[in-house]
Amino acid sequence: MRTRLVLAALVALSTGCVSQGKFNEKALEAEGLTKNLTDEKAARAAAEAKIKELEEKQAALEQEKTALETRLNASENRLTGAAAERRALEEKNAQLAALNDELGRNAKKLAQAKEELEKKSSEYENLAQSLKQEISDGKIELSEMKGRMTVQLKDKILFASGSARVGKEGQEALVKIADALKTVKGRIVRVEGHTDDVPTGGGQFATNWELSLARAMAVVRSLQDSGVDPTMLSAAGYGQYQPLVPNDTPEHKSQNRRIEIVLAPGLGGR
């Protein structure tokens, strides 16, 4: 606006006839207007620079604010995660404590059960002492569990192949067993015969049923002859049908050919 006034004044001076005083007055006015214009431009430039500086500061503050909010959110997330983790750990600790209590109770029960299972009767101790050498040589195995004792003899100790006649070595072992059984009270003694799955081939024993039972009967007679009370004795033949292991190798077949003398609690506490 001021620029237009200055120009108008100059045009008026150049186109009209005015007095010298009037001209000088107008020249001074134009000079003042020009100075004001220059000052206004400088002020405007300074204002624009100030505005730019403020805008830059505001942008920097916005960035700092965003970074601060990000850090705060991250801190809150960490705190929330830590609290959740602490709760989870407390729950796990409670579960572990409960499990430890349960394991302690179970361990006590197992120890009691193991002690009961491993508790040996006087009959077991007597037989173990009487047959110490045979057990050491692996000819006889002795076991006891829940009041049931088993004396297991390999068939080759007692019998020749395919025979139901007790040999000399078998007789000696049965005498030792009989000596221990004479002191047994309130038990039944069942002699069980077992074979492998090889057919007998006919002859004296048509099948393994007959062979296993004949061998069990031979042992019963030997025990009776050695002084065992016959009212305690019984015999059973199981043939090949209760193997200890599969009949798939010569060694396994040998394990299945056996005599087991089982001592179990008698009926009516006899």
SVG drawing of the C-alpha trace seen along z (x, -y; Angstrom):
<svg xmlns="http://www.w3.org/2000/svg" viewBox="-10 -27 38 172">
<polyline fill="none" stroke="black" stroke-width="0.4" points="0.0,0.0 2.8,-2.4 4.6,-1.5 1.6,-2.6 1.5,-6.0 5.2,-6.6 4.7,-5.9 1.7,-8.1 3.6,-11.0 6.4,-10.6 4.0,-10.5 2.2,-13.6 5.5,-15.5 6.6,-14.5 3.3,-15.3 2.2,-18.5 3.7,-21.8 4.3,-22.3 6.3,-24.7 9.7,-23.9 8.5,-23.7 5.8,-21.4 8.2,-19.2 10.6,-19.0 7.7,-18.1 6.6,-15.3 10.2,-14.0 10.7,-13.8 7.4,-12.0 8.4,-9.5 11.8,-9.0 10.0,-8.2 7.7,-5.8 10.6,-4.0 12.4,-3.7 9.2,-2.4 8.9,0.2 12.4,1.4 12.0,1.6 8.7,3.5 10.4,6.0 13.2,6.5 10.7,7.0 8.7,9.4 11.8,11.5 12.8,11.6 9.2,12.7 9.3,15.4 12.7,16.6 11.3,16.6 8.3,18.6 10.5,21.1 12.7,21.5 9.6,22.0 8.2,24.6 11.5,26.5 11.5,26.4 7.9,27.6 8.8,30.5 11.7,31.4 9.5,31.3 6.9,33.5 9.7,36.1 10.9,36.0 7.3,36.4 6.8,39.4 10.1,41.0 9.2,40.4 5.7,41.9 7.3,44.9 9.7,45.4 6.9,45.0 4.8,47.6 7.8,50.0 8.3,49.5 4.6,50.2 4.7,53.3 7.8,54.5 6.2,53.9 3.1,55.6 5.1,58.5 7.2,58.7 4.0,58.8 2.5,61.5 5.7,63.5 5.9,63.2 2.3,64.4 3.1,67.4 6.2,68.2 4.2,68.0 1.7,70.4 4.4,72.8 6.0,72.7 2.7,73.6 2.3,76.4 5.8,77.6 5.2,77.5 2.1,79.6 4.0,82.1 6.8,82.3 4.3,83.1 2.6,85.8 6.0,87.2 7.0,87.4 3.8,89.3 4.3,91.6 7.9,92.2 6.9,93.2 4.2,95.6 6.7,97.0 9.3,97.5 6.8,99.3 5.6,101.5 9.2,102.3 10.0,103.2 7.0,105.5 7.9,107.1 11.5,107.6 10.6,108.9 11.7,112.6 10.0,115.3 11.8,117.8 11.1,120.5 12.8,118.4 15.9,117.9 16.1,121.6 15.8,122.6 18.3,119.9 20.8,121.2 20.2,124.9 20.5,124.3 23.3,121.6 25.7,123.5 23.0,124.5 21.8,120.9 25.3,119.6 25.9,122.1 22.8,120.9 21.1,124.2 18.3,123.0 16.5,119.7 14.7,118.6 12.2,115.8 9.4,114.6 6.8,111.9 3.7,111.1 3.9,114.3 4.4,116.6 7.7,118.3 9.0,120.1 11.9,122.5 12.7,122.8 14.9,125.7 16.2,126.2 15.0,129.5 18.5,130.6 19.3,130.7 16.5,133.1 15.9,135.0 17.6,136.4 16.2,135.2 12.6,136.5 12.7,138.4 10.5,138.0 13.0,139.9 14.8,137.7 18.6,138.1 21.3,138.2 22.0,134.5 18.3,133.7 17.8,136.1 20.5,134.3 18.9,130.9 15.4,132.2 16.7,133.6 18.0,130.2 14.7,128.6 12.7,131.3 14.8,130.6 13.7,127.0 10.1,127.8 9.8,130.1 9.7,127.1 7.1,125.2 3.7,124.7 0.4,123.3 1.6,123.6 0.6,125.6 3.4,126.9 2.5,127.1 5.0,128.6 4.5,127.3 6.0,128.8 6.8,126.7 8.3,127.6 9.3,125.8 7.3,126.0 9.2,128.9 6.9,131.8 7.6,135.0 7.4,137.2 5.0,139.7 6.4,142.7 6.0,142.7 4.7,139.1 2.2,138.3 2.5,134.5 4.2,132.0 1.1,132.1 1.9,135.6 5.7,134.9 5.3,131.8 2.8,133.5 4.9,136.7 7.9,134.6 5.9,132.7 4.6,136.0 8.2,137.4 9.3,134.4 6.3,134.7 7.1,138.4 10.8,137.5 9.8,134.7 7.4,137.1 10.1,139.8 12.4,137.3 9.9,136.6 7.7,133.7 4.1,134.0 2.1,135.3 -1.0,133.4 0.9,130.2 1.9,131.5 0.2,131.2 1.3,131.5 0.4,129.6 1.5,129.9 1.4,126.8 3.1,128.2 4.4,125.5 1.7,123.0 3.2,120.8 6.6,119.9 8.9,117.4 10.2,116.2 9.4,116.8 10.6,120.2 12.7,118.6 16.2,119.6 17.9,122.6 18.7,120.5 15.0,119.4 13.8,123.0 16.1,124.0 14.7,121.3 11.1,122.6 12.0,126.2 11.7,126.0 10.2,127.3 8.7,124.7 8.0,125.5 5.5,122.9 4.8,122.3 1.6,120.4 -0.6,119.7 -2.7,122.7 -6.5,122.7 -8.0,122.0 -4.5,121.1 -3.5,124.7"/>
</svg>
